Amino acid sequence: MRIAGNLQAPLSSTPLGAGDLIDRAVRFYRKNFWTFVLIASPPVIVGTVISVAWTVAGREIFNPGMDPMSIETTFYYLFAWVGTLVIWVAETIGTLVVMGGASRNFVRHLLFGEAITFSETYRNIAGRIPGLLAAATIITLTLTLVGGFILNLGMVAIFLAVAIIVGIFGSLPALAFVLSIAVGITIAGGTLWVFFFVAARLAYVPQVMLVEGQGVGAAMSRSASLAGSSVKRLGSLFVFTTVAAYSALALLYVPLAWYASANGVPLLSFDADLIPAWYEIAYNLIWQVSFILLSPVWMVGLSLLYVDERVRSEGYDLELMAAARLGDIPSVPESYVNPLHPAIAKSGVTASAPAGAGKKSDFVSLGLK
């Protein structure tokens, strides 16, 4: 049975595991590499330009001298730290907005084989820019504050646990060491689980807003209701992208560090006057390039999880079948809560194939079916 020329039913009842999720995200990413890089680039390029200008401005304004303890050097590092934090937050918000715009295009690509394009992504963003900005800001600030609190709480718990173990088993240093490592790893794992439990509640907000047409508040509530089984898979996706990011950074930083050392740059110096501006700028550029290369993996992975959760918990494939044959869900008065959610809001899920259809969709060919 075909829907809109592409989607086939029924879908497999086996949920995507963590390994399946990462494997399919990488496949999609590799297949559409240059398109994803182009989509992810604008907010990061803007952030890079601002970061370089901020670095140059800091050196011009504060003119840090040879004394690392001077007031000028202190203000320079404070200025650089604040700038880095603000730019990172702004880039994260911009990336989440872009992810939201890309999610609708990508979900339609999964279901109907619609082409993933830069223009379609940014057309989606333009239609919901105020809501996406608000949602992205709330998500970024919430996860930053909550994550910082949970991380600090976990570190305190590890410190106290190790102190207690050392106090009890101080006469058996080998046993104390083994127990400290085991307890530290356990607490660290529990800390990460708590963070991803919170993060999973907000993971699908951009997808819900763009695919289902929900507002910011409704999208957050809806995302929380979909996040039941996503904690482990979200954590696995985070670990994978973190390892990949630092691997990419290492591949790029090692040649830079070698070249800088060969030209007499003291890499471990805290004296801003001894570290040339070109090295600081190159250092920042490498991080921005790695961010461009790896942020699409998050978009792909979260979109795959969103579709998978809806199929498993709500019969999303049946919703699409009904939408293709019966049309949109009837609207209800604003004073009522509609228990039904659109398959794809205000979109051409019709009996005719959408643009880009006519070939076997990746939803089928990569085993999601």
Secondary structure, 3 states (H helix, E strand, C coil): CEECCCEECCCCCCCCCHHHHHHHHHHHHHHCHHHHHHHHHHHHHHHHHHHHHHHHHHHHHHCCCCCCCCHHHHHHHHHHHHHHHHHHHHHHHHHHHHHHHHHHHHHHHHHHCCCCCHHHHHHHHHHCHHHHHHHHHHHHHHHHHHHHHHHHHHHHHHHHHHHHHHHHCCCCHHHHHHHHHHHHHHHHHHHHHHHHHHHHHHCCHHHHHHHHCCCHHHHHHHHHHHCCCCHHHHHHHHHHHHHHHHHHHHHHHHHHHHHHHHCCCCCCCCCCCCCCHHHHHHHHHHHHHHHHHHHHHHHHHHHHHHHHHHHHHHCHHHHHHHHHHHCCCCCCCCCCCCCCCCCCCCCCCCCCCCCCCCCCCHHHHCCCC
